[in-house]
Amino acid sequence: MRSLVNEDIYQKKFVNKFGYWPQRLIYNDIDVLQFAKSSRIGDDNTILLSTTKYSTSENQSKIHLGNNTWTGKGVELNILTGTQIIIKDFTTIQDYCKLIGDVIVERYCVFAPMVFVSSGNHYAVKGNPDIIRNQDYKHLNDQALLTQHSKRVHIEEDCWIGIGVFIRQGVYIGRGAVIGANAIVTKNVLPYSIVAGSNELISQRFEFNPIDEIVASKKDHIPYFYRGFLQKEDEVNLQSKFYGIFESSSAILILAQKTFREIHIEGKIAGRTRTFTLEIVLNGNKKAIVNCQTNEQGNYSQIISADKFASINKANELEDAAYTLSTNYNVFKLTNSFPAEEEKKDFEIHTFKQVV
């Protein structure tokens, strides 16, 4: 048990960094915690870095909570050396949930109580007849084996995970999915699916049917502005118009699976006339980089021919789980960058069209 002096220092470290103290919090490494000022950790939480002899990857060990996220009572967030738990803006993790290893939860998600998510595994058949604990020990203390131990779980925006759900390693849950109470999720879930039991598809919230052109002003096109756009009422007034504003420097759009001749993109950037660079990765295996410029009103319009998309080596790209959808759709990941001296402004996409 910590002494009273150590307990006081222990609490002060957290308070000095984040400005509050959740009752009976247990943490062991303040440096891995990256919490937005508007996020909140609940009482009786456990937030740990479980160190291993070797790192699972070259990634920084990190537990990140975005803006306006919170955890309920008794939540556990537990990473290994080289893994990351990233919980993005406006996502809530209710009582007694447990997230372990490499887990990304995108914006606007809702976790009911007692959800269990892990990117790791136990080992029962890799070294039989040895006992499971010995097999686990071997994997966690072998550099080559450990790099294969963690398989990231990625949960897209606007997902509702029901009470008592189990999500196994390596699973990708598409945007807008609903996972019913006590479901066992062992394989990928398509966007806007409603599943229960053992990955049993019950129905869909609506038909996810990407098209050739998406327009921000059309409400029924919003789901195809798939990730990374401001879509909550208190971020932007959606009752009047959805503007296709990037949440950060990158976002994902999904269109119909077509071989296109050109890409047409139009939008607006707040502020004066400026130049910027737009990188577009298609389905994780082709990339185009184009230089763009706005007019005096901040509007831009760009046509990108198909031959501007050059093949890339996937091994050299950071894999995005959304590319698993590319067998059915065209998945475009857009990243914008501005000259270093430029102040960050709202970056909007109004229309995105593939011309076949």
N, C-alpha and C positions, 0 to 999 in steps of 0.2 A: 504493500500500500504506500502511496506517495506521502511524504511528510507534509505538514502544513505549509512549510516554507516552499517546498517544491510545488505543492498544489497551487500556491499563490502565483508563482512564476509561470507555471503551466497555463493558468487561466489568463494571466496578463498578456502572454504572447499572442493568444488568439484575439483578445479584446483590442490590443494595440494594432493588430493587422486588419481586423474586420469590424470593430466597433461594438460588439455585443458578445455575450457568453451564453450559449445554450446549456441548460442545466444537464449535468452528468454526461457531457460530451467526452468521448474518448478519441484522441487522435495521437499520432506518434511522429509526424513530420510536417511541420507547418509550411515548409518550403514547397511541398507538392500541391498545396491548396491554392486555387485561383478562383475566388468568389467575387462576383459583381456586388457592388454596394447595395443593390436592391434585392439581392437573394437572401434567403434565410435558411439556416439549418435548425431542425427541430430538436426537442429535448431527447436525451437518451440515445443520440446517434453515435455510431462508431465509424470513424473515417481513418483508414489505415493504409500505409504502404507496407506490404509484406515483402521484405527484401529477399532476393534469391542470390545464390552464388554467382550466377550469370544473368545477364539481361535478356528478356524475351525478344527485344528488338533494339534498334538504335534510337527509338523515340524517347523523348523526355517523359519521365514518370509524372503524371499530372491528374488531378481531380479538379474539374472546372464546373462551376455553376454560373449560368448566364443571368441576364437581367430578369428580375421578377420570377425567379424560380424559387421553389421551397421544398423542403422535405418534412414529412410528418414525424411522429414519435417512433423511436426505435429503428430508424433506417440505418443500414450498413452499406458503405461504399468502400470497397476493398480492391486495391490494385497491387500487381506484382511489379518488380523492377522492369521498366520499359513498357508498361501498359498505361492506358489512359481511360478514365471515365469522363466523358464530356456530356453535360446536360445543358441544352441551349435554352434561349429565352422563353419565358411564359410556360415552361413545363413544370408540372407538379408531381412529386413522388410521395404518395401517402404512406400511412403507418406500416412499419415492419417490412418494407420492401428491402431486398438485398441485391446489389449489383456488384459483380466481381469481374475484375480483369479489364479487357478492352471493350468498352461499350460506348456507343454514340447514340444519344437521344436528341433528335432534332426539336425545333421549336413547336410550341402549342400542344404538346402531348400531355395526356392525363393517365397517371398510373393509379389504379385502385390499391388498397392495402395488400400486403403479403405477396407481391410479385417477386419472382426469383429469376435473375438473369446472370448467366456466367459465360465468359468466353473460354473458360478452361474445361478440364475434364479430369476424371480419375481413370486409372489404367488397370484393367482386370484381365486382359487377354494378351498383353504384349510380352509378358515374361512368365507365363504359367509354368509350373504350379506355384510360383512365388506368391506371397500374400500381396494384396492390393497396396497396402501402405509402403511396402518395399518397392513396388513398381512405380508408385508416385514419387518416392524419394529419388529413384534413379533418373526419372524425367526432369525433376526440378534441380538436379545437380549435374546435369550433362548439358554442355553448351549447345551442341547440335540438336539434341532432343527438345530443349527448352524453347528454341526459336519456332518450333512447330506446335508448341503447347497451346498458345492462345490464338483463337480464331475469332476475330472481331464480330460483335453483334451490332447491327446498325438498324435503328428504328427511325423511320422518316417522320416528317411533320404531321401534326393533326391526328395522331394515333391514340386510341383509347384502349388501354390494357386492363382487362378485368381482374377482379379479386382472385388471388391464388394462382395466377398464371405462371407457368414455367417456360422459359425461352432458352434453348440450348445454344451452344457455341456455333458461330458461323452463320447464324440466321439473319436474313435481311427481311424486314417488314416494310412493305411499301406504304407510301403516303396514304393517310386517311383510313387505314385499316382499323377494324374493331376486333379485339380478341376477347372472346367470351370467358366468363368466370371459370377458373380451374382448368383452362385449356393447356394442352402440352404442345408447344410449338417447336417442331423439330426440322422444319423445312421452310423455305422462303414463302412469304405471303404477298400476293399481288395487291396493287393499290386499290383502296376502297373496298376490299373484301371484308366480309364478316365471317369469322371462323370460330369454331368451338370444338370441344373434345380434343382429338388428336389431329389437328390441322384439317378438320372437316369444314369445307366451304358450305356455309349456310345460305348466304345471299350476298348482295352487294349494296352499299349505300346508294350508288347509282352506277350507271355504265361508264367505265373509264375507256373512252374511245378517242384517242388523240387524232388530230386533223392536220392538214398541211399548213394552215395559217392560224396563229393565235393572236388575239387582240385583247389588250388589257381592259379596254372599256366594256367588253362583253363578259357579263358575270359568269356565264356557263363555260368560259375559257379559263377561268382562274385555276382550276385544278392542274392544268397543263403548265402553268407557271409553278413548277413542281417543288422547288426548294429554294430558300434564300431570299424570299420577297416579304416585304412588310404586309401582313394580312390580318392583323388584329385591329378591332375598332379603335382602341386607344392609341394605336401607332399611326393610323391613317384613317380618314373618314370614308370608310367603304360604302356608306349609305349613298354618298354622292358619286364616287368613282374609285375604282382600283387603278392605281397609276403604274404598277409594275416596278416599284422601287426596290432596288437591291437592299438586302439587310446588311450585307458586308461587301467584299470585293468580288465574290463569285456567287453564281446561282445556276440552277439546272432548269432547262425547259425540255418538255417531251412532246414530240410531234409524231405523226404517222410514219410507219416504216416505209420509206420510199427512197429510190435512187434519184437524187435531185440534180438539177443543172445549176441552180443558183440559190443562195440564201439572201433574202432581203430583210434588213433590220432597221427599225426606226425608233427613236426615243428622244429623251431630253435630259440635260444635265443642268442643275440649278447654277446660276451665276453667269459669268461672262464667257465670251468665246474661248474655247480651249481645245487642245489636242489631247488625245488619249490613245492607248493601245488596248485592243480587244483580242483576247485569246479564246478560241472556240475549239473544244475537244469534242469530237463526235464518236460516241459509242466506245470511248476509251482506246481507240486505235488509230484515229486520224486527227490532225490538228491544223488549224489555220491561225495565223497571227496577222492582224490588219491594223493599220494606223488610221485613226478617224479624227474628224474635227467637227465641232459644232458651229452653228451660225451665231449671229449676234443675240438671238433669242434663246440660245442654248440647245436648239434642236440639232439632231444629227440623222443622217440617212446613209446606209451603206449597203452595197451589193457585193457579195462574195461569191465568186464562181467556184464550182466544185473542184476545179483543178488546183485551187489554192490550198486544199486540204491534203497535207502530206502524211504518209504513214508514219507512225511512231512505234517505238519499241515499248510494249506494255511494261516490261520489266523495269524500264527507266521512269515510268509514270507512277504517281501515287494512285493506287487503285481506288476507285469510288464504287461502293456497293450498288449505286443506282445503275451502273453499266450492266448489271445482270439482267436488266429489263430490255436490253438492246436486241434480244432475239425477237421481240415483238414490236418494238418502237424505235424511233431515232431519239437518242438521248444526247442532248447538247449541254455541255458544261461551259459556261461563259465566265471569264475572269477579266476584270478591267483594271488598268493601272494608269496612273497619271504621273507627270513629271514630279520629281521630289519636292519642288517648291510649291506645288499646288495644294490648296486646302481641300479636304474631302467634302464633296457635295452629294446631294441626292442624285443617284444614277437611275434613270428610268428606261424601261423597255416598253414601248407602246404596241409595236407589232413585230412579229417574228414569223417569217414565211419561207417555206421551201418551194421553189419553182421546179416542177418536174418536166 
